[in-house]
């Protein structure tokens, strides 16, 4: 099992006048992993303070209960699943995310063998991939379920697309994703949506049409689109003449 990578985290000091201090997260070694496994086998009670104290005594340095809990549940637990997500799991995740948003702990309860980090990273990786696809004007979906999922993630991105605001909406867990979303030129969104609609004119129908309409509103592109075609036709609409120069993908 790979050791946990060292990360830096910012914490507030006790005094309000002092600056934030960066602390290093512990890098686990094989010896510590082995001892923690042994402690867990001998005591399966959910008393992580006790486990942390035993580990501290064995190793000779201090371990916190949350530190041990996190390492066990995200790295060492033999029941952890790191296999590829199957179609049923993805559909289930989308439905739960519609209900709970980014409340990963609530979503996690419905996935046996998945970890908190696994759940969160699955969502974040899909957002990052879609941002890249929008930049490159690539559309990978090949069936109705994938199209619907793409529109779901696209609608999420469009809600928090605020490239010109100094303080964008703090909706995602990390500013890294917000920066990636807000780095996308508006012309790339236009090209991507145009290509999506050209490939799949059936988006003019039902709930998918409504979702795409909401996306256009969130991106403030609704006035640039021929809405009558969205509502009444199965022909792919076009952006207004003033915007057609951006239509072709690069």
Beta strands, then each sheet from edge to edge (+ up, - down):
strand 1: 8-11
strand 2: 21-24
sheet 1: 1+ 2-
end
